[in-house]
Amino acid sequence: MAKPLSHAPISCGVEKLSATDTQAGANSLRSGPDGRGRFGIFGGRFVAETLMPLLLELDAAYKAAQADPEFHRELDYYLKDYVGRPSPLWLARRMTEQLGGAKIYMKREELNHTGSHKLNNVMGQILLARRMGRTRIVAETGAGQHGVATATVCALFGMKCAIYMGATDVERQKPNVFRMRLLGAEVVPVTAGAGTLKDAMNEAMRDWVTNVHDTYFLVGTVAGPHPYPQMVRDFQSIIGVETKEQILAAEGRLPDAIVAAIGGGSNAMGIFHPFLDDPEVKLIGVEAAGCGLDSGRTAASIERGKPGVLHGNRTYLLQDDDGQITEAHSISAGLDYPGVGPEHSWLSDIGRAEYVGATDQEALDAFQLCTRTEGIIPALESAHAIAYAARIAPAMGRDQIIVINISGRGDKDIFTVAEHLGVKL
Amino acid sequence: MSRIARRFATLRAQGRGALIPYVEACDPDYDTSLATLRGMPAAGADLIEVGVPFSDPSADGPTIQKAALRGLKGGSTMKRVLEMVRAFREGDNETPIILMGYTNPIEAYGPERFCTDAKAAGVDGLIVVDMPPEEADLLAGPAAASGLDIIRLVAPTTPDARLPVVFSGASGFVYYVSITGVTGTRTASTDELAAALPRLRRATDLPIAIGFGIRTPALAASAVRVADAAVVASALLNTLEGTLDADGKATPRTVPDVLAQLRGLADAVHAVDKTDSK
């Protein structure tokens, strides 16, 4: 069926699921997950029985909200006037010239309030939590971007907020920890394991299971038990919806490639999803290769992991032969996670999206390239996407187009970068 | 009749409730956990839960988390856990053994091979914490083919309308998670338990065990007054932890102290006369 190439004004709403399904048709790659929350063999709801009734309630509440125009009106209002959407699609002229190949556009998610794409999802979920009558929010955070976004909306709506953060991440993301506390959130350092995102996720789930009566678990990425991967994707799809309209307005055609960094994968899923049924658009997810894909110190779950079950879903995981989860490593706290969203695992298996790696060093180089050529200090997470785009752009034609998702700004990372550059602040 | 069904039938005939202690495999080493396991029946264990260490036990409290990490450090693998059960079975062919763990190590081992090997080792039932009925098809077929009981968890948050879903495909007994929370933290009140049990009884004829937060002989006794069994895990693991040396190694006190505590719990449970109940 023909793709509707809409030139309608940019809407701020999340993708309306029912409409998507109808438009997309039976062979669409956008119709998942199935009734069990599965994308192929991935996804599902692997949680303790205590949580299962809550997930069923959440699924029903989300479906009801999706079908309610008032919910979309409310979300549109906050996305426009509070988050600051739509975010611009920027033609990166100097970087394009320097790389000497494909034309590079940047989707400027770092310009959102709180400095990353995280607020898109958080805004959707907090409105849902309010509809469900919850008064307390718990969340996990790695780099602190999701924690800050969550603490922000909790301040906005006067809700109690507990953020679980690995002790290692608390140490390397001090500015965000202080920001969350300023916003009134309780930041709980988690010392279990390596003290990173995986451990924070475990602890947030323990809090939720203990406080189910009043607490909403606000997951920050497209992972976890169903319906979280779907819900977070839907709320983040605004990135891709806008990108599509903006690139059509600027170039009259779709891009040749979209490149986004992958930790859990929410910014990538958000920009990929509206393009899944456009096979001419190559979708590239850049995982954190850490010290190198084969160094044993990596966070590249798809490239170096195996399918398994963690944190409520089946997906590619870094694990040993006995099914024990191994520690991830990345310079970027936001990508330092041994798993990935289940829809990415599925997109990789069916070959619709390609997953590659960028090392810590490549990310650092790209961080500086972007800063010097465009005057945009990107998050270290986003720098992984820039690194890969910089690798492929020179070999592409000048008439070809790459869109990079700049998922966050890098102010939070300047201490880490300074340390690696040998600069004492 | 499975070992689990046989054991509960015997207990019922005797008018007694069951004590189900928990031992984490390879915590802090293989020999210590095997010695503890072997000593448990004589110390009053009616059934035994063997914990399969997992790196990310997200439904467990700090005590079991630490035990799992000690178990992994102590060399636990699924193969090693099954070896331990096989070694136990050489001297005990009656006490039911239930493996408790998470989905991923089973999936990594291969569900079919796991069920075959577990049955051959002498395992009787499985509790998979993060496998609700909605995901149970991964194990249902292989477990049934091997004759392993699937023990279902039911929680205070499980609404009445959902109970038939939870109990469909359940066998052996039912494990009532008596609190909303993780293991070894809060304790359910007698009133909460008294209110919960009748609604479960209406939905299943299987024996009901109560777990989470049972830490003293008195709590264990009050649990079996309303239910058929009490599960004690964190309290025993805390005792074990207290006997370890500065390097986390077992000491001569480790096994005897855990078994002595178990004896106290078992005596309290077995003193409850259930002849008239049900």
Interface residues (C-beta under 8 A of the other chain):
Chain A: R36 G44 R45 F46 V47 A48 E49 T50 L51 M52 P53 L54 A192 G193 K198 M201 N202 M205 R206 V209 T210 N211 V212 H213 K306 G308 V309 L310 H311 G312 R314 L317 Q319 D321 D322 G323 Q324 I325 T326
Chain B: F54 S55 D56 P57 S58 A59 G61 Q65 L72 T77 M78 Y102 T103 N104 P105 I106 E107 A108 Y109 V129 D130 M131 P132 P133 E134 E135 R152 L153 V154 A155 P156 T157 T158 P159 R162 V166 V177 T180 G181 V182 T185 R186
